[in-house]
Amino acid sequence: MTYFAGIVDLSSGKNQSFQGVQSGLLGYIIGNESGFTVVVDMQGTGHSKTLYPGCVDLFETGENFTGTINFIVTSKLSNLSSWPSAFLQLDAVGIQDTINENSYPMPLPRLVNIGGSVNFVGGTATNIVNDGNAADTQIIESTVSGDVGSCVTLTNDGNLVIGDAAHHGSVKFDNNTISSNGSGTLSVANLVDNGTLIVTGDATFNGAGTGVQVTNDLHVLGRTQLENGKIVTSSSGDITIPNNVYFTALDTDGATKRILISVDSLGNTAIHAASTGHTQLKDGGNTLWTDISSGTIAQQVKGNGFEWYNNNFLPEISFFTGNGSGTYNHGFNGAGESISPFHVIPIVNEAGSATQGYDSVTTTQVHITLGAALNFKAFCV
């Protein structure tokens, strides 16, 4: 019967031999799992022939076989280092076994580099295949002369390492529009993120031109720092600026910056008018409440009035004119409030004199009493 006889390891320039059995065999089936060219000499038979790399052949024993097989090893191929193995495997064939001797020699049809190293020193490889191996199997490795470790490695599960302590390495993609400098800086001509861009640690953008341009919404979940840390926002929405740093806006010429809000070194907050414009306060409905121009208050809050430091409340004021005694519309409810004036002051404003007074004040009218039919002006508060 046929059985496994043994394995002979091969190395360059070193011939080998195998001691088998002397009789009872038809021969040996020998497979060459190497890149070596091997001449097989069946001692005592006077027969020898070549076993080529990656081939299997039948070698008959004959009557005078001594049991010794000599292997003369030669290195004829230039890619010996690319072969994953270097050995001969022998199977003994019994004299009664039936085999098809016409099928020998036969090639070993396989991808000789699977699972092994491809070493092209000073050359190139057109194809590297590594399938079916465990994760973290290294398939590419390169060490610079004099370095203590690998400078480039690639594993079969997709881990690529470029650079070591002595040679940092760099990468360039997309016609050099994306590149690294070997010191941790990544340069990108145009960074487009259609999903979520996550940066752990500090992100610095120093590009010329528009710098960082955000077309849609910019969402910052943590703090932000602007102007070299002078303007800081908190995750709760607070904005902090230092003293003597201003909120500004461009003037009507589109170029001149004007101060809008400032805080001085004493903590005083000021609201500024831009150029010759007015400083206005408006409510949520864009209704004007206060308009200040050159120190003049042109319009104040009419709906609620003013509350002074002594807690006295001045809702509003009004003026009207008339002649002699009578009932007049005082115009006190200019904003539509249903309130009466606290005090009405009529003053004669022409030559002559008369007693002056008022009574019967309502939300719309007041009765004026004058001692003569003279023109007057009245002030309501």
C-alpha positions, 0 to 999 in steps of 0.5 A: 500500500502507499504511505507517507515516507518522509520530508527532506528540507532544502537549502541553497547549495546543500545536497541532501539524501534520504534513506528509504527501504530497499525492496518491496516498493514500486517506487517513490512519489516525490513532490518538490515544494520549493523553487529549487531544481533537484536532480533525483538519483536512485542509488543502485539503479543507474537512473536519475532525472530532474524534479522541477520546481513545483512538480510531482513525479514518480521515481521507480526503485528497480531490482538493484535499488539500495534504499538511498535517494540522493538529491542534488540541489541547484538554484536556477530560478531568480525568485527563490525567496518568493516561494513559501516553502523549501522541502521535498515530500516523499510517498512510498508506493507498494509493488502491488499498488495500482497507479496511473504512471502516465500521469507523472510528472505533474505540476502543483497548481497553486498560488505559491505566495499565499501565506508567505513573504514576497521579498522584492529587494530592488524590484517590484511586484505586480500582484500580492495575494493574501487570503484566508489567514488570521487577522493581523497577518503582516503582508507588507514590511519594510525596514530602512537600513540602520533603523531598529524597527519597521518603517512601513507595515501593512496587515491583512486586516487593513492596518497600515503604518507609515514611518518610525522614530527615525523616518517619520514618513508622509503621504500624498493623495489626490494629486497632492491636494491631501498630504501630510508632512511627517510631523502630524500635520495633514493638509487638505485643499478642500475638506468636504464632510457629508456626514459627521466630522469628529475631532478629538483634541485641538483642531487648528485651521490656518488656511489663507483666503476664506479659511473655514467655510460652512455652507449649512449649519455649524453645530458645536457641542462643547466650548468654542474659542475665537480670536486666540481665546479672547472670545469664549462660548460655553456649552450652555450658550454664554459668550464671554469677551474681555474688557476693551474688546468690541462688537463691531459692524460694517458701516453703510460703505461696507468697509468701515468697522463701527463699534456697536457694544463695548465694555471698558476696563471698569466694566461699563457697557456702552451701546454705540451708534454706527456712524451717523445712524441712530441707536434704536431699541426694538421689541420682538415684533420689530416695533421701535421703543427707543430711538437715540440720535446725537444724545437726543431721545426721539421716542421712548417707551410709551406703553409702560413709561419710565420708572425713576431711581426713587420708584416714581413712575412717569407713564407719559406726557402730552401737550395741547392748546386752547383759548379760555375756559372749556373742555379739551382733549388732552391727548395723554393716551397716545399709545392707547392706554386707558389712564388719566393724567396725574397733573395738568398745567395750563399756562397763558401764552399771550399778553394779559393775565388770568387765573388758571386751573383744571378739573374733571379729568378723564382718560380723554378730556380735561376741563380748563378754567381761565379767568379771561378768554386768553390763549394757553398751552397745557402740559399733562404728566 
